[in-house]
Amino acid sequence: MNKPDNNQIRLEDIDGKNLHNNIINTKEEISTSNKHDIEKINKTHKYGDEIKINKGDLLEYQIKRLLFNMGYFCKIGVIVRTSDSTDAEDVTDLDVFGIAIQKDFTYKSIWADCKAGKAKPLERISWINGIKNFIGIDDAIFVKKNVRINTKIFAQKSNIQILDTKELNKLENDYCINNNLYEGSCNYKIEKKSEEILKNFKIDSNDSIRKILKFTKVGYWTLNEYTKVKKCITAIKQLKQFLDYPITKEERLAIKWLLYEVILLFVLATLKICRNTYYFSENDRNKIIEDGISSGEISDKKMDEILMASYKMAYSVIKSHIPNYNGSFSIPKVNNRPPVYIKEYIDLIKRITGNPLQYNDIMRYLDFMLKEYGLEKKEPDFEKINKYFINYKELNISFKTIIHFICSISGLSIDTFNLLV
């Protein structure tokens, strides 16, 4: 079975369909095929400075900020689908989805369903419980004002907590949160502005930017960890190319924001691979990772089984029409080659699993540092950083290790991360 050269990137949309005519080299220069796209984006685009946010969205960012201070890495607006197939349908979006990763790489998930307006609590709790069980989320919080105590007790039986919005200020005080300050990825002005720009920004004929943005909210969450890693690396390489284009300062900041989102998702998938292989010997771990990265969504063994079944069916159909047929089929052997970065990736896994304390809380640290100091040239405020991360010195070493890996396999410049590396 023929595969593209591993020194190239096959562009894939978020539904997994190959865009066969779009192979981009990973070299620094922009290919001739993109010259027309560059000409089209040379025009100056203007974006409004004022970012408006409704009461419901602001509540989501408040809850995200609270969960961040409780120790969770959070995402807003993760979309749940019926399956990972291309014809799957959207079920719902998770207002705030959080993951807390432990020292041994196990993790706990939490979902906050936020209602700033009207909702029937009992009906909503039953619905939340169904979605929670369907996805496999550990804990859920229903954020709503004026919920009766009997309803709260009923919700607790399903491991759902009720947070009355009246109690939000008290919890923020408990965690020493300045309720007027939205920092890092909780800065809704930057996030909303970036998403607005990216949704309306056509940088190439394949609409790659919007596909990558959609991937971070939809496609990523239905894939296995190895496919997540490969698709994230592909997206990082694409975004690196787009940063070389002649675009406005606002557009560049929005693409950097999306790049940081993809890097965070890459690290999240990598930490889950660490969890799944943590208790294996180094040799077993390396073999499993190489096999997983090489095959992705379908293992070589499974692909061989599919091919064998297809050839048997074809042979049966031919025999039914030509009873005297005695020909034979030559069944190709599936042999997926590992990507060129496999050795570096296995080394990264080794560094992480060999220093679990140094990588403890790395998701929140990456999230905060990239969004608070990486997007714009801001000098890191280590007094503030120490407030969130007592072990920030160890985390900073881990941060640099991850960023150096990303740069080495994607061609990204260290300057992309401003003063952080």
N, C-alpha and C positions, 0 to 999 in steps of 0.2 A: 504494500500500500504506500503510495507516494506521499511524502510529507514536504511542506515548504522548508527551505533552508533555515536552520535555527539561528542564523545570523540576521534573519529578517523577522519582521513582525507581521503576522496576518491580522489585519483589522477585522474585528468582529463587533456586530452590534449587540445591544444588551439582550436580545432574544437568542443569541448564539448563532445567527445566520452568517455564514462567511461572505465577506465582500471580496469575491475572488479576484477582482481586477485592481485591488488596492494593496499592494505590498510596498511598504516604505522601508528604505534602508536605515539603519541606526546610525549612520555617519552624521557628522555635524552639518554638512551642507544641506540646504533645502532642495529637494528633487525638482527637476524640470516640470514634472506633472503638476506641481503645486503652484507654479508661477501665476497661472490664471487666478487661482484662489487668492493669492497675495494681492493682485491688482484689484480684486473686488473688495477687499477689506481695507484698502488704503484710504478710503473716504472716512472722514471723522464722524463718529457717532456721538450724540449727546444724550446723557442720561440725567434724569432729575436728581437733585441733591437730597430732597426731602423724602425720608422713608416713613411711611405711615404703617402702623401696626394696630390691628383690632384687639379688643379685649381678650378674645379667646386665644389668639396667637401669643399675646404677651404673657398670659397665664402659663402657656406651655414653656416659654423661656424661663419663667420664674421657677417652675418645677424642675426644669433641666438644671438650673443653677443650684437648686436645693440638693438634687440627687448627686450632682458633681461634688458638692461639699460633703456628702455622705460617703463618697468613695466610688461613685459609678462613672464610667465613661458612657456618655449619652449621645443618642441621635434623635432628631426630631423628624417625624414624617416617614418612618420606614413602612413600606407598603407590603402587606401580606397577600400572597397569591395562593390559588387553589393547589398548584403544583409547580414544578420547575420546567414544565413543557412549554413550548412556544405558543400554544393555544390556551394556556391557563388564564384564568380570570382573576381580577383583583377582588379580594375579600374586604379588606379595610386598611386604613393606615393607622399605625401606632403613634399616638401623639408624642409621647416621650418613651424611648426604649433605652434601658440602661444595662450595662454589664460590669460587674465587679469581679476582677480576676485575682485569685488567691496566690500565695507564694508557690504552691505546687502546680500552678497553671489551671486548676479547676476554676470554674466560674459560676456566678449566680446572676440570673437575669431578672429584670424588673420592668414592668410596663405601667406607665401612668396614663390613665384616660381622663382627660381634662374637659370639664363642662362649665363654661362661664355663664351659659344661659340656662334655658329650661331643659329638663330631662326627667323621665320617670325612673327613680333610683332602683326599684326592685327589678324592673325590666332590664335596665342597663347592667345591673350586677349579674343577672343570668346570662346576658350576652357576653359580658367580659369573661365570665367563667368558661364559656364555650370556646372563645377565641384563645384564652390562656392555655387550655388543655390541648387545643388543636396545634398550637405552635410549640408548646412545651416550655412556657415561661414559668419561672419559679414563683414570683410574687407579682401582685398587681395592686395598684392604688387607684381608687376612683376619687377624683377631685371635684367636689361639688359642695355648694353651700346649703345649709339648712337640711341636713339629712337626719331622719329620726334615729334614736338610739337602737330601736328594735331592728331597723334596717342595717345598722352597723354590725350588730351581733350576727344577723343572718349572713352578711357578707364575709365575716371572719371564718365561718364554717367552710368557705371555699378558698380560704387563704387570700382574701381580698380585703385590703384596708380602705377605710373611708377617711379622706382628708378634707375636712371642712375648710373652705377658703378663709374662714375667720381665724383659723389656727395657723395659717401660713406665716404670719408675722412672728408668732411665738417660736416656730421652728427655725425661722431665719435668724432670730436672736440667739437660739441655742447653738447655732453653728457660726455665730459671729459674721453673718452675711450683711453687707451694706445693701439694703434693698433698692438703692438708687444706682447701683454699680453693676453693669453687665460686662464682664471681662471674658477674654478668650473666646471659646466657641459659643458662649452665651451672649456675645455681642450681636444682638439681632439686627442692628443697623448694617453691619458689614455682611452678615449672612444673607439677609433679605436683598440687599443691593446686589451682591454677587449673583444670587440665583436669578434675579430680574435681568441682569446683563446676559448671563449665560443662556437663558431661555430664548432670548431674542437675538443671539449672536451667531450668525452663520459664517463660520471660519473656513469651511471647505464644502465641497459638493456632496459629501456623505453625511453632513450634519453631525460630525463626530462629537462635538462639544455637548450637544444635547443628549446624545446617546450615552456618553460617559456620565453625565449628571443623572440620567435616569438609572443607569447601572448602579450608582451608589445608593439609590433609594429603593430600587426594585430588584433587578437581576441578581445582584450580589448575594442577597439574603436567601436565595433558593438553591445556591450551588454548594458542592462539597468544598472543603478547605483548599485542596490542591488546585482546583479550577479557579477558585477565588484568587489565589496567589498569582497564577499565570495571567488571568485577565487584568488584575491590578497592575502587574508589571507592563503588560501591553498598553494599558491606559496611561501609565506614567510616561512611557516612551512617546506616545502620541502627544501628550500635553507638553513634553519637552520641546517637540517640534514646533508647536503652536506658540510657545514663548519666544521663538526666534522670529516670529512674524512682525511686521510693522503695525502694531496695534497701539491703542491709546493706553494711558496710565491706568484708567479705570478697568479696561478690559484685561490688562496684564494682571492687575490685582485679583480680578475675578477668576482668571485661569489659575493663578497661584493658589487661591482658596480651594478650587476644585482639585488641584494637584495634592494639596495637603489632605483633603478628604480621602482621596484614593490611597495615599501613603498610610493613613490611619487604618483604613480597612485592610490593607496589605499586612500590617503589623498584627491586627486582630486575628486574621486567618492564620498567620504564622504562630501566634501564641496558642491557638487551638491545636495546631499540629504538634507543638511542644507538649501540650497536655496529653494528646493521644499517643505520643511515643515516649513519654517521660521515663517510664519504668523499664524500657527496653535497653538491651545492650547497645553500645555504639554501632556495632556492625549491623544489627537488626534494624536500628533506627535509620541508619543511612540507606539501607536497601528499601525499606518501606517508603521513605521520602522520595528516593529516586524513582521508584515505580509509580508513586502517586503523581509526582510532577510530570513524568513522561506520558502517562496515560490520561490523566485528567478525569473527565466525567465517566469514561468507560475504560475499564482495565483491559490490558492486552488479552488476558484469558477470556474475559467476557466477549470481546470482539471476535476472538477465534471461534467461540461457541456460536455467535450470531452468524458468522460467515459459513460455518459448517452446516448449520440448520438451513441457511438460504440455498446452499449448493445441493443439499439433499432434496429440498423441495423442488428445485429446478430439475434435478435428475429424474425425480418421480413424474413430473409433468411431461418431460420428454419421452419417458418410457410408456406413459399412457397413450401418447400419440404415435410413437414409433416402437412397437413391442420388441423388435429385433435389434434395437440400438444397444451396442456394447461399448460405446465410447467412455472415456473417463475425463474427469475434471481435474485440473491442477488448482488446488486451493492455496491462494497466497498466504504467507505467514505474516501476521501483524508484528511489526517491530518498531515501536515508537522510540525515537531517539530522545534522550534527555536534552533539555535546552542548554545553551552554552554557559548559563550562569549556575548550573546545578552544584558545582563544587563550592562556589562562593556562598550559595544558599545553605547548603549542608553545614558549612563552617559557621554561618550566622546562627543556625539552630543550635549547634554545639556550644557557641558562646553563651546563648541565652539559657539553655538547660544547665550549663556548667556554672552559671552565676545567678541562680533564681532570686536571691535577695537584691542583687544589683538591678534586676529588671522588675522588681515588685512595684506596681503602680505606674509602669511605663506608658500605658495607654493614656491615662489622665495627664501625665507629664508632657507627652508628645502633643496631645490635644491643646493644652494650655500654652505651651511654648510656641508652637507653630502659629496658632491663631492670635495670640496676644503680641508676640514679638517678631514672628517671621513674616507676616503679611506686610508690615511696614517697618521701616528701619528704626526700631525702638531698642534702646539699650536695655538688656534684661535687668529687672529690679529684683535682686536676690533676696531682699528683705521681704518683699511681697511673695516671691516664689517660696520662700521658707515657710510662709504661713500655710500654704497648701501642701507642701512636700518637705517633710522633715529630712528625708534622705536625698535631697535634691543633688548633692554632689555625686553620689553614686549613679543617680538617674541621668545626670548630665553626661557621664561616660557612656552609658547605654544609648542615650539619644544620639551621640556622635557616631557610635558604631553602626547604628541603623541607617543614619543619613549617609554615611560613607559607603555603605553597601548599596543603597539606592542610587547614589551618584555613579558608582563604579559600573553598575549593570545597565544603566539607562543613558549615560552620557550627560546627565544633568550637571550643571555647574554648581559648585559649593555656594556661589554667590546667590543662587536661588533662595537660600535660607538666610540671607542677610548676615547678621552678626552672631548667629547661633552656633556655627561650627568652626 
